[in-house]
Amino acid sequence: MTNLHTDLTNAPALEAGFLSLETSPSMSHVDGQLSRLTTNRLSLYRGDRCLIKDLCIDISAGHALQITGANGSGKTTLLRTLAGLSRPETGSITWHRGTHATDERPRIAYLGHRNGLKSDLTPREELRFNLRIRGIDDQSNVCSYLERLGLAQCAELHCGQLSAGQQRRVALARVLLSDCPVWILDEPLTALDAQACNGFHELLSQHLQQGGMALIATHQSLQLAAGSLKTMALESPC
C-alpha cells in the first residue's frame, strides 16, 4: 500500500479501530531516518466547537508522549489528526527525517477505541492475515507476540469468542507486528490484566530503544525508563 493517508482520508474504512498508514515506503522501521515530530500552533475543532488551540508538540524518536485530559478534552481528535485521519483547523504538523523537515508522514500504526478484529478469525489467523496483506512473508514473530501478551492459550479460538481484554491484546499485538516507526494508540491498556500490561510495556520499551516513537492517550501510568517518556495534559475545551 502506498499513500494510504491520502487515499483513505474520507473513506468508511477509517471507522475501523486499526490502520497501518504507509505513506512513505522509503522510511523503513528504525532506519535512523525518523528523528522528530513537531506541531506549530495546532488548533482542532469538533464541528464548531474548539477543542485544542495553539498546541505545540516537540518529541524526538526514541520517546513516548503520554497524553492525558478529561473526557471531551480532545485526546482522540488530536491522535487522529497526528495520524492523518482528521485535519487541523489551523497550524502545522512536521515530521523530521534526520536534519530535514517534511510534511510527509512516516509509516504509522494507529489503534483507536475499536479493535477492528474479524470475529471469525483466530488471533493467530488475524495476525498472519494482517502481515500477508501488507506483503510480509516472515511470520515467525506471531507466536512470540501471542505468548508475550498472554494470548497463547486462546490463540486458536475465534476472536468473537474472546473477552474484551483478550480482544484488546490481539489488537495490540497487531500494532507490535506492524513494523511501523510511529505508534499512535488511544487508551491501549483498557481492559488489560497485569500480565498483558507488562508484556506491552516491555515491547513498547523495545520499540523506543530501536528508535521508534509512540503517542499514547491513557490515564494509566506507562512503565518506561526515565528520560524516554514525556507527558502532556490537555485542558478543558477552549
N, C-alpha and C positions, 0 to 999 in steps of 0.2 A: 504494500500500500504506500502511495506517495501523496503528500499534500492532503492528508485526511482532514486537517484543520480547515482548509478552505472548502473542500468538497462537502463536508457534512455539517457545517455550522448551523444550518436551519433544518436538518433532517430529523425525522422521527426517531432514528436510531440513537439520538443523543439522550433519549429517555432511559436508556439502559444505564445500569449503575457503573459499568466499567468500560473504559475505552483506552486503547493504546494508540496515542496520536503520533504518527510517524511523519513529521513534517520536514525532516532533513536527513535523508539516507546517509549523507556523508559523515554525520555526527554519531559514530558508534559509541556504545556504552563504555564509560570510563576510558575514553581515548585521550583524555587530557585536554580536550577542546573546550568543553563547557566549564566556564570559570566563575560566572556570577549572574545574578538576576537583580535588576533594579527597576523600580517603578518611580515615576515622577508625577506628583500631584494627581493621583488616580482618584476619580470620583465615580461612584457607582450608584445606580438608581434601580428601584423596582417599580415599574410604572412611573408615576410622577413623584414618588417618594424617594428622597435622598437617603441612602444607607451609609455611604462612606464618602468623605470629602477630603481631597488633597492628601491622599495617603502616599507616603514614600517608604519603599522597602529596599533594603540592600543586603543581600545574602550571597555568600560565596559557596562554591562547590565544596563538598565535604561537610556541610552543615545542614541542620534541620531547623525550620521555623515552625514553632508551635503557635497556633492562632486560637485565642480564647475570646469569649464575649457572650453576652446574654442571648437568648433566643431572639431572632429577628435583627441581630446587630449586623448581619451581612456576611457571616463567615462563608456560607455556601456560595453566595453570589461572588465573593472575592475569589474563592478557589476555582469556580467555573470560569471566571474571567481570566485568571492566570493560565488556565488550561486551554484557553482559546474557544471555549464553548459559549461565552457571552462577551459582549463588547462593552468597554467602559464608556461612560458619558463624556468624560474628559480625561486628559492625562495620557501617559505612555508607559508601555511595558518593554523593557530592553533586555535581551539575553546577550551575554558576553562570551565570546569564544577566544580564549587567550586574552590578548590585549585589544581585540576588536569587538565593537558593539554591533548588534544586528537585531532587527525585529522579527527575524525568522526563529521560530521556536525549535528547541531540540525535541527529541522523542520523549513523550510524556505518558506515564501510566496514571490515569485518573480513576479513582474509586469514589463514587458518591454514596448516598444513603442506601440505594438499591444495590443488591448483589449482582443482578444480571445473570443468574445461572439458568441453565437449561434443566428443568426438573426431571427429565427422563434420562439424563446422563449421570454417571457416577462421578465423584470427584476426580478420579484418575482419568476418566474419559474427557471430562470438562477441560482439564489442564492440557492434556495431549491434543485435544481439538484446537484449543487456542494457539498452541505452538504451531500446529500444522497450517492453520490459515494464515499465519504470519511467516510461513516459509522456513520454519526452524525444524530441521530434521533431528537434531540432538535432543532427545527427551530423557536423558539419563538423570537429570536432576529432579524429575517429577516425584519419584518415591522419597527422595531426601526431604523435599519440602513438605510432603504429606506427613512424614514422620516428625519433623521439627515443629509442625503446627498441631500435632496431636490428632491427625486425621487417618492414621494408618489403619485403625480398627474399623473405620466406616468407609474406606476407600472404594468398596465395591457396592455400596448402597446408592440408590438414586438420590440425587441432590434434593428432590422433592420430599424425601423421607427424613432428611436431616433436621436437627434442631436449628433455631435461629443462630446460635453461636457457632455451630458446625458450618452452616452455610457462609457465615462471615469469614471463617477461616479459609474456606475454599476460595472465596473472592480475594482474600489477601494473598494466598498462595499464587494466584494468577498474576497479581502485581509483582510479586517477588520473582516470578519466572519471566516477566516481560522484557527484561534486559534493556529497560529504558533508564537514561541517566537522571530523569526527574520523576519523582513520585508526588502526586497531589492526592491527598487522602482526606476524606470527610468522615470524621468520627470512626476511625478504623478499629478501635478497641471495643466498640459496642457489642455486648453480649458475649465477650470472650472470657474464658476462665483463666486462672493464673498460669497454667501450662502454656496456653496459646499466647498469652501476653508476653511471657518470657521468650518464647520462640520468635515472636515478631520483633521484639527489641534486639535480639541477637542478630537477626537478619537485617534490620534497619541499620544497626551499627556497622555491619559489614558493608552495606551499600554506601554509607558515608565514607568509610575508610578507603573505599575504592574510587572515591572522587564523585560520588553521586550527590544528589540534592533531594530534600524532602520538604514539602509544605503540608502541614497537618493541622486540621481543626480538631481539637479534642480538649476536654476538661480533665482528662486523666493525666497523671504525671508520666512523662516519657523518660525512660531509663537509658540515658545516653551519657557518654563520657563528658567530663567538664570541658567546656570550650567548643563543643560541637552542636550545642543547642541554643537557639535564640527564641525568645518569646515575645508575643505581641498581643495585647488585649484590645479588642475593638470596643469602642464606646457605644452608647445608645445611638440610634439613628439620628442624623442631623435634621 
